[in-house]
Amino acid sequence: MRQGVLIPLIFGIAGVAVLVGLGKWQVERLAWKEGVLADIAAHISAEPVDLPEAVEPERDRYLPVAVTGRIGDAGLRVLVSQKQVGAGYRVISALETDGRRVLLDRGFVKVSADIPAPPAGEITVTGNLHWPDERLSSTPENDVGGNMWFARDIAQMADVLGTEPVLVVARALSVPEVGVSPLPVNTGGIPNDHLSYAITWFSLAAIWAAMTGVFIWRMRQAERGKT
């Protein structure tokens, strides 16, 4: 094999090997992430427990809880969109239980609907503790005065409603609310892009191999033209 062809061939093989290695690594990461998501899903759907006296965001994230108390009348509106439904709001209210006040994500109402009054008396909420991280650099600041929220900023909401910085996202209520659809915690919002990354790396490997082949073919054609 001529030296002129050998050099691009070596670069071609090396490039394909690197890209295939990156794709294989992403496949391994995909399997790992699917395992993590399965563990989280099992944790979310586990048997609910009482609200811990001392709540820790890292330890208690997604913890399933059952809390009995009274829902406050005030409701904060967090802008959200539902597939096949359109724009609407998450309704966040205070939940008073055993001398404590925590935040309660009651669920979804359509943007054209008023926030319904909560059920009267004590109810039992089954749901999960959550500390959502929804604020991006492009997210507008919440309009607290106009009750238009663009992210569930726990600390700010707790300050407005006079609660602990603890959010229970409702899965079910002992007395279902009319006009409010629960938006329970699930793994849908946890990114898992490893499959698309793997496809990208494997595609680049194929393109690199094809380009190397075309380059070498053109080099040999040019050499034959000179003879």
C-alpha positions, -999 to +999 in steps of 0.1 A: +000+000+000+013+034-009+024+057+019+001+085+006-029+062+012-016+047+044-017+080+063-053+089+057-063+053+063-047+054+097-064+087+105-097+072+093-094+041+114-084+061+145-113+085+140-138+057+136-124+039+167-128+070+188-163+078+176-175+042+181-159+042+216-179+073+225-211+058+211-204+026+232-199+047+263-232+064+257-249+031+254-234+021+288-246+054+302-281+047+288-283+014+307-271+031+339-296+060+335-325+036+328-316+018+361-315+051+380-349+061+365-364+027+374-352+031+410-367+066+412-400+054+398-401+026+424-393+051+451-421+075+439-447+048+439-437+033+473-460+031+503-465+067+516-452+076+551-459+104+575-443+138+568-409+138+584-404+162+613-370+173+598-371+174+561-339+173+540-342+180+503-316+156+491-326+127+514-364+132+510-367+141+473-396+122+458-405+107+492-441+094+491-461+109+520-497+110+533-506+142+550-539+151+567-548+187+571-568+217+557-560+234+524-557+272+525-580+293+504-552+312+487-538+297+455-507+307+436-508+302+398-478+286+381-479+288+343-476+253+327-487+236+296-503+202+292-502+181+260-535+179+243-550+203+268-530+235+263-520+263+287-530+263+323-517+267+358-505+246+386-523+256+418-501+259+449-518+264+483-508+261+519-516+228+537-520+231+575-513+199+594-506+193+631-494+228+637-473+229+605-478+246+572-463+232+540-469+239+503-493+218+484-493+214+446-530+207+441-527+202+403-537+217+370-565+241+360-571+255+325-558+290+319-594+302+313-607+287+346-608+303+380-590+286+408-617+266+426-622+267+464-605+238+481-625+211+498-638+221+532-625+205+563-597+180+568-586+159+539-558+134+534-533+142+506-512+114+492-483+126+471-446+131+470-421+157+484-404+176+456-380+204+452-383+212+414-355+230+396-375+248+369-357+281+366-336+287+335-316+318+325-345+327+302-373+322+328-390+355+337-391+366+372-423+357+390-450+384+392-459+379+428-483+409+429-502+397+398-501+361+410-484+349+378-455+325+386-432+311+359-414+286+382-421+268+414-396+287+435-401+269+468-385+295+491-403+324+475-437+306+476-432+296+512-425+332+521-457+344+503-479+317+518-462+316+552-452+279+551-421+258+555-401+255+523-415+220+517-437+211+487-461+181+486-472+174+450-506+158+452-512+124+437-546+118+452-569+135+477-594+118+500-620+143+487-612+149+450-612+185+439-637+194+411-619+213+383-584+205+395-564+176+379-534+163+399-501+165+382-482+139+402-444+136+404-430+112+378-397+106+360-409+123+328-390+155+336-357+138+343-335+141+311-323+109+295-306+119+262-280+091+261-297+072+233-297+102+210-261+109+219-251+073+211-269+075+177-251+108+170-216+093+178-223+061+157-236+082+128-205+104+129-184+072+129-202+060+098-198+094+081-161+095+090-156+060+076-174+070+044-155+102+040-122+084+045-132+058+019-141+085-006-109+105+001-088+074-005-107+065-036-101+099-050-065+098-042-061+065-061-080+078-090-058+109-091-027+086-090-040+065-118-047+096-139-010+106-136+002+072-150 
